Amino acid sequence: MDHSKDLPAIERNRELHVWILENQKMLPVPEQAYGNFFEQHCYVVLHVPQSPKAQQGALSDLHYWIGKEATLEAQGAAAASVQRLQEALESPCVQHREAQGHESACFCSYFRPGVVYRKGALPSDHRHVQTNTYDIQRLLHVRGTKHVSATEVELSWNSFNKGAVFLLDLGKVMIQWNGPKTSASEKSRALALTRSLRDRERGGRAQIGVVEDEAEAGDLMQIMEAVLGRRPGSLHAGVPTKSTAQPHEATVRLSRIYEEGEDLVIQEVATQPLTQDLLQEEPRPCSQACYILDQAGSKIFVWQGRRCSLPEKRAAFSRAEGFIRAKGYPVYTNVEVLHDGAESAAFQQLFRTWSRAPSGPRRPGGRGAAVQVKLDAGRLHSQPELAAQLRMVDDASGKVEVWCLQDSRRQPVDSKHHGRLCAGNCYLILYTYERLGVVHYILYLWQGHQASAADVRALTHNAEELELAYQGALVQVHVTMGSEPPHFLAMFRGRLVVFQGSAGHGGQEQPAPTPRLFHVQGTEPHSTSTMEVPARASALRSSDVFLLLTATVCYLWFGKGCSGDQREMARTVATVISQNEEVTVEGQEPPHFWEALGGRAPYPSKKRLPEAASGFQPRLFECRSPRGRLVLSEVASFSQEDLDQHDVLLLDTWQEIFLWLGAAAGERKAALVAWGREYLETHPAGRSLATPILLVRQGQEPPTFTGWFSSWDPYRWTGRGPPWLGPPPQAPPTVLILLPQGNQSSQEVVEASSGAAPALSEVTASATSSSPSGSRAGRVPWLRRPPRAPRTAPRASQSGAPGRSAGPCPGTGSCTRRRRTCPRAWTPPARSFTSQTRTSKTSLGNPRRSSTAWPSGGSSGRNSSWASSERRPCPRHPHGEAIPVPRRAVRAATRQ
């Protein structure tokens, strides 16, 4: 790649590049220092997608970050560097301006588990991170759940508050203090950041202590008071974190911006809802089509047309800053610069419709996209991304049960009347299917347009009863009449008919006077539905098929613009309504046909054009409702790791809304439905309120949900692997240092890396000597190494073969061998010797193939490389853990 003279080299195979601005020059930041930012500097960050599942032509993101103490000269140099780097890159980029403490979700997604703001400037030796240095005393204020940040604050109790998490870093010891008003999600995310700092900066050789209850963690509080002084009687209440303004909550305004002489002219074009055709090339040569989309001051988008000149492109950030000053917005307002054909997902979803150019990347299965595939259950199960695009969990061949809500109670509907629904009622449809040997359930809550408020409340109440009966294993799908998802339609094989009025006894439709007119739409069983419409000529359309039911005959009316597939599906539906149908074509109707409709009348005769394929990409948000109002935080570049058990997350795929409920979230599904509807009501693109809302519990995710993730492990939360691999391996040991109170919760507040165990008494003593409070110092008795495992005597084999001694390892000092290769780590039992001596070499299995399988605690079978055995610890091994030994070690012991 050809670069400018002063620009750094860019590696093509690296996903993330970070540079720091030093004397107006871009200096690379080492990878181990990614996520650390000095407040007096500006940084440039380039993200180039490298995922194998990244779409062809995926956009890169180019950011420049401004520290709160950075000078104006440094800010100007950073903006100029970003522009020169953009010109040197061959692929299109979305440019961002980030300010400390107000970064975008896209920026935060690069640095997990969080970012650290460091005081001052880069040291003269250009060391971004002091690794393996223990002469440290600093206090970090940790904020956020999904977007975690740690800010260095004054080393004093005055910096603390009840609603936040603080980390006291003392080099050898890292103490996390959790405020009493912090949530479980904040505590867990802060602990993940603490562990990351320990591993990156201390090589894992530091102890972590967690203060959850000060009364139960007296020894940790003793260390904190030795450093910070005597704790005051009370701490001030926490200041609520200022949430990032969300797209659906803000009023968006589109303005054209251009310069006339020395003046910057801002001309408002439109407000929400916006359409893509508003972004047109301006015929005036002075403006060259530059627009600003204002998201109520929370974010500013600058969109530039293809005809913009190079000087105008370079002036994009300066124009945005002028717009921010003119509107009186904060200086830290986030700015995003986009170019025609290279728009971000956040920008596109602010418009009612968005279609990509034919040359641009297109996501298969988008709205209106014609995806012709054969519905095969095995293929949908093995390819969840296909299931997500088609919105089909399987081929709808499972078991279907239907209940009609009458008098607030469920009335079962006979199977021969399945698919005959009434607009004045609500229905519960339970679908049962099997996937990967496990039974799954989907509960559809169908609401007719004419249903009463009491029926809607009864629908939710009865769904909760079924939820309890199935122990929370139901995936609830809230469906509104006329917006049924493809899988719902496929359950009835294209024979779904919705009648006007209310149902009678047993959920059957009541007889109604003729004539009755039905509108048939769809070409496949998973896309066909039939709705009763007013029986008048103006309801007809030349592009569709209609059924006119009279007292003597049922007319099957084919419009001139309908296709052969539509006609075939209409013939299938006609058998549900009447057995005496007569086919008639538009323009050849008998007189009785028009008499039944009350005479001729004009109706749409033009052929309906297919909807353009939408380019909207799925977006994930964290949901909270602290004051009764929905607050969202976007999670960019999301993965399964972003789903935490304490979270409630909203996945917007545009055609559907998924609300994911973590196992420890504690929210009711009824409240989640209200959140989903509030999201649709306040969305600036004017979303349809009939968009299906799906409620998914942790561990019950259907393939239509998991298919939107780049990868998905179905056994992540079950604690076991696939049944053919046996149980999972035991987790690495954690050395717990017990507190004297004996409380079970306080025993987990301190953990140490294996073999580390630094002397915390030295930390306390050094902190006391430098502390003005004069707190007593000395050795803390409970901080000591865990006891070593006792030696065991040699064990004889029951089959006569001698067992190998479990004595000390060869050599002096601690065992330096890896646990799985330590020959003294265990004593093989007799049954293992017998089974191995009777097994030929060809039946021992392929060690390469079996090395990736989980070890089994029982009899492993012929192809397993792990022996079923008694486990004993190595007395000199620092881990002090009993381990399974491969069969080759068993054979070696047998020979001896």
LOSE-524601 format. One record per residue (C-alpha): y negated, x, z. Coordinates in pm, whole numbers, plus 50000, padded with zeros to 5 digits. Layout:
YXZ
...
***
This chain:
500005000050000
496615013549906
494255014350205
490645023150258
489815057350389
489165047750752
491915021550784
495155029650967
498515028750796
500554996750826
504344997250846
505884970050632
508884964550857
506884959751177
505984925051288
503124933351524
500394959651504
497744964651774
494704987551753
491954994752003
488365000851890
487205034352026
483905048251893
484115022851608
487515036551504
490855018351512
493355037251727
496975024851744
498235011552076
501795021952176
504314993652187
504964997552559
501284989552618
501254957652410
499724929652616
497394952552818
493704948852731
490754968252871
487764945852935
485224970152787
486944972752450
487714952252142
491144950851982
492534942451638
495944925651616
497934920151296
501024898151292
503254898550983
506264874551001
509544893450969
512004866351067
514864861250818
514134823950836
510424828850762
509384809550455
508594827950138
504864834050129
504454828450505
500964836050626
499994866350831
497514863851116
494724888851177
492874887151510
490084906051673
489884903452051
486664907452251
486684919052611
484204902352843
482394935552898
482464947252534
479114956052378
477634938352077
478064970051876
481784970351952
482074933551856
480384939751522
482664969251454
485734948151530
484634920251293
483944945551018
487324962251073
489104929051042
487354921250715
488154955450564
491764952250677
491964917650520
490744931550188
493314959650200
496254936450267
498154922049974
499254889650143
496924861550255
495824862050619
494364837250862
491584854651054
490854847151419
488184856251670
489534857252026
487624860552353
489054872052685
490424843152886
490134818852593
492744831552349
494444808652101
498074798252133
498884818951824
497514850451990
499304844252321
502644839552146
502734876652056
502644888852415
505364874252630
505724869652920
501914873752942
498794895252899
497134917653156
493364923153168
492524957653301
489164967353440
486964993053274
487635013052960
490435033652813
490845066553006
489825098852839
493475109252804
494085077252598
496935066352824
497075028652798
499745024253067
500545046853362
504345047553359
506445060053652
503305063453865
503525049854218
500095058854354
498735024354266
496974997054459
495774967054261
495634929254292
496294906953992
495384870253964
498104853453756
497264821253570
499004797553333
502454784653254
503014788752881
500044812052825
500244835453123
497474860353196
496914884553485
493384895753569
492654925053798
490484912854087
489004927054406
491584940354652
490684915554926
491794882755080
488574867754944
490124868354597
492954845154704
493074807354676
495704780954745
496184770054385
497114802954218
499634831354215
498594866754308
500474899354258
499864928454494
501014959654310
501604989454540
503615011354303
506965011554480
506574975654595
505294945354404
504614914654620
504074880954452
502164856354670
502574819854563
499824795954663
500994764054836
499534742454558
501124760754266
503824744254060
507364756654016
506654764653652
503684786553745
505764805354000
508644811853761
506354823253479
504474846253715
507754861153836
508764867953475
505504886953424
506054906153749
509494917153638
508124927153299
505494949253462
508154964853682
510404972753387
507684985453154
505525005153396
508005015453668
511185018053465
512734991353688
512415014153993
510334991254212
511134963654457
509804928554409
509024906354705
508034869754682
506024852454953
506754815554929
506184806855294
504114831355497
505824821155822
509234830655683
508084862855515
506504880255811
507524915155700
506004910955355
502854896955512
502764927755734
502604949755424
499924927755265
497774928655578
498144966355594
496534968155249
494174938355245
493264936455613
493874907955853
494424875155675
491654849555732
492504816655897
492174795755582
491834802055210
489584782254980
491084756254751
492044766754401
489724760854110
491564740153847
492334759853536
490214749453242
492604735652986
492294743452619
490874714152420
493554698152209
493374687051845
494404651151918
491824647452196
488824660352003
486544643651753
486554664151435
483604667251200
483584683550859
480344700150749
479284719650445
477474751650527
475364773450299
472284795050302
468934787450142
466774817950161
466934829650521
467924795650656
471464784150736
471894748150619
474544726150784
475294693050610
477804669250769
480274655250519
482694633050713
484294625651048
487864616851140
490134607150980
489764633750714
491504637050379
492264668450185
490214658349883
487044663150090
487524700550048
486214702949696
484604731449509
480854727049535
479184726749192
476064743349331
476374780949274
474564789549598
477174774549830
480504783049665
482364756849875
482284768850235
483074742650500
483134742650879
485434719251068
484204713951422
486844703951674
484404691551938
483404726952028
486894737852135
487574755351806
485684762051484
487464764351149
485734780950853
487314771150520
486384790750208
487084780449849
488594802049581
485214808249417
483614823749725
482254858049652
483124888949856
479764889850042
480224853450142
483724860250268
482394888750479
479764865650625
482304839850747
482264850451114
478484854451120
478074819150981
480454805951245
478474823451518
475274808351380
476904773951385
478024779251746
474494788751852
473014759051666
475384734851842
474964751252183
478674758352221
479964786252452
479994821052304
483744823752366
484514794752129
487534803551918
486904808651545
489484806851268
488714816450907
490924802550632
491054804250255
492034778449997
495824778249977
496284797750302
495614771950574
497224772150917
499344743551053
496694735351315
494084730751041
496324709850816
497234685051088
493584675851136
493804657350801
495514624350732
497404638950434
497994674250316
499804685750004
500404721549907
499794734849561
502914737949343
502804775649378
502574774749757
505474774449999
507024740450051
509124730050345
512184710550232
512574676150378
508864669950426
507404635250411
508104620350074
510174650049959
513204640249759
516174658249911
519354648649727
522354659149934
525644642650012
525764631150372
528704649350522
529184649050899
530674683950910
527814698650710
525184681350923
526874694251241
527124729951115
523614730450967
521214715551222
518214725451008
519524701950738
520074674450995
516464678851113
515054677050762
517084646050674
516664631051023
520414624451035
522584635851329
525694627451123
526834604150845
526464573551075
530224567951088
530354565451468
530634535351695
527764509851697
527044484551974
524164459651955
522504438652226
519754412852177
517224408352459
517004371652557
515504359552884
515104396252987
518854401752972
521174418352724
523264395652503
525964413252298
525854407051924
529084402251733
529934430951499
529904408451192
526224400951263
525184437151307
522164445451097
520694410051111
517634413851335
514774390251413
511114400251428
510554379451742
513084398651954
513874433152086
517264449652044
519244478052200
521584496651962
523934522452114
525434547851876
528344569851989
529484600251796
531374632551855
530094667451778
531874700351850
534404681752064
531734665752286
530774628852289
527064621752237
525014589852261
521864577252094
520174545752223
517774529151980
515124506452131
514064484051841
510904463251882
510004434851647
506424428151543
506524393151692
508174402852022
506374392252341
505084416052608
507784403652845
510474412752592
509014447552552
509064452952930
512624439652947
513584463852670
512474493552878
514114480053194
517484474253025
517314508752867
516914523753215
519994504753331
522034518953045
520584553153121
521964551053475
525304538053352
525684567953118
524344592753377
521324603553174
523324613152864
521424589852629
518904601652372
516394573452355
514714565452022
511824540652029
511674523251691
509134498451562
509964472551298
509294486450950
509454523151057
513174527551111
514444563351077
517114571250813
519974573351065
519124538851200
519344524450849
522524543450769
524324527551067
524174494050883
525054508950541
521884495950378
522464460150497
519644458750752
517824425450716
514904415350940
514254377950958
511074361551074
511144341851401
513344345551707
517094347751743
519284320051874
522404321352086
524384353552048
521544371151870
521984351951544
518984341651340
518064304951357
518154283751041
514744281650874
513484258750599
513604272450249
512234288850046
512414323550205
511384356150036
512884390350122
511534424250013
514214450449943
513164487149959
515334517849919
517764535449691
520404548449935
522194533650240
520124556450469
516834545450312
517294508250240
515834480050451
515074443850379
512164425150540
511314388350517
507774383050383
505664351850323
507164331250038
504284332949789
503834349549452
501154373749573
503804391649785
505714403649477
505474439349343
506554451149001
507994483449142
510434466949386
513224441349417
512934407549593
515354380349703
514124344249686
516334320749886
516054283949791
518064253549888
520294256749581
520294293049469
519254328149569
517204345549301
517614383349272
514284393449116
514014427848952
510544441348889
509864461048573
509264493048769
512414492648986
515194517848935
518924513548891
519604525649245
517254499249381
519084472249189
522464483649319
521294483449680
519714449049629
523044434849510
524614448149832
521954431450047
522224398449857
525744393149990
524324393350346
521794365850274
523644343550029
526844342049826
525224323649537
522744347349375
521204345949031
519614376048865
516204372648706
513924398948557
510164400648580
508674381048292
511804359548240
511694338248557
512794301748533
510224274748625
512054267048948
511384302749066
507594298049051
507804263249196
509584276949502
506754302349549
504034276049516
502964285649165
501984317748989
499524342049146
498384377549070
500354405749235
500414443949203
501924452248865
501374489748847
504274512648914
504074527149262
503704564849260
505954584449495
504284599249799
503364635649764
505474659649967
503684668650288
503144704550395
502874696950766
504784720950988
506314711851327
504254720151636
505304722752000
503074713752296
503464715852672
502534682352832
500814675953162
498954646653310
497134659853618
494504632353635
496194604353444
495154618253106
497404637052869
496634674352851
498464696152600
498884733552550
500304744352217
503234768652202
502974788251878
505994804351710
508194784751947
511844791852023
514484778852262
513304803852523
510064783752553
511974753752691
511824756953068
513584733653309
510264724853475
508544715353148
507854684052952
507354694052588
506244674452283
507584684351941
505584668951657
507424669751324
504904644751179
507594619651090
508894618251448
507704626851798
510204643652031
509544644652405
511814670052575
512374665752948
513494695853151
516174691953416
513694698553699
510644681753546
510874650253758
509134627453508
510444593153418
511234585253057
508984554653069
506004577153143
506964599952855
506834571152609
503274563952721
502414600752664
503824599152312
501834568052228
498654583152371
499224613652153
499474591851842
496504569951936
494124599151992
495284621051703
492304628851475
494394623651161
494794586551234
498544587351289
500654556051259
501434540751599
504844530651462
505994566951440
509424569051612
509384585051959
512554602652077
513214611352442
515584640552491
516894654852818
517704691452865
521244698152752
521454666052541
519524678252235
520644662851902
520734684151583
517654665751456
515804683451740
517524717351748
517234721051371
513474727251402
514144759151601
514914792051429
518044795951643
519744774851907
522394782752166
524114750052268
525664767252572
522444781952709
522154757052995
525784747153042
526794779853209
529824783852986
530644794252634
532704777552365
536094766552498
537954791452281
536094821252435
536764813952801
534234816253085
531084837853051
530794872453205
529444876753553
525754884453574
524664919653674
524474923654051
521214918054233
520704937454555
519084913854802
517294927655107
517694901855382
514944890755611
515514889055987
514964851356020
518294843555854
516844815155650
518634810955320
515404806155124
513864837455271
516864858455171
515904856554809
512334868754835
513064905554781
515174920554505
515764956754414
517094973554104
520454990154144
520135024854278
516365022454327
515705010554685
512495030354753
511435034355111
508925006755172
508145020655511
506355049255338
504295023955144
503355006055465
502445038355638
500255050755353
498575016955319
497875015855693
496285050055696
493825039455427
493285003955552
490144996255752
491924969855954
494004995256145
497184975056127
500184991356289
502435011756066
505975023456096
509365019755951
510354984555868
513904981156005
515184955555753
514274976755449
517354997755397
520005004155139
522794978355112
526074989755272
528605006355047
531994991054987
534775005755208
537435027255060
540755010954990
544205026155016
546385030954706
548294999854614
551824999454487
552824977554198
555164949054265
557134958253954
557764993354073
554975009953874
552595028054104
549055014954121
546215039154071
544285050154376
540925034254439
539575065854602
536355083854519
535415091754162
535835127254030
532955150454106
530415149454384
527625125154460
527285089954323
529345077954031
527405084153710
529815067053477
529305033353322
530955005153513
533374995153238
534575030953185
534975039953554
538745046153605
538455041053982
536695007753973
539774986754044
543504986054109
545514969053831
547924942853967
551624942853902
551704913653662
549304931653431
551654961753412
554634939653336
552874919653067
551484950552902
554724969852895
556434940452725
553734936352461
553864955452137
550874974652007
550294949751731
549794921351981
547084938352187
544404923551967
541584938651770
539284956552019
536304953751788
536784916951743
537414909752109
534594931352243
532094903752174
534114876952352
533474867552712
536004880852966
538344855053102
539144851853467
542614838153399
545354846753155
543504857952849
546164854152584
547284878752322
543964884852145
541884891852453
540874927252547
540424917452914
543284916253159
543744888453414
543724907653737
542544913654087
539204931854097
538174958954341
534904977554372
534425014554315
533445029254659
531125055254499
529725033054227
526035024054290
526484988654167
529114980554424
530604954054194
534164945454102
534574946453726
537204937453465
538834967053294
539944967152926
543614968452843
543425004452730
542685013453096
545674992653201
547915011352957
546595044753089
547365034153446
550825022653341
551665056553194
550795073053525
***
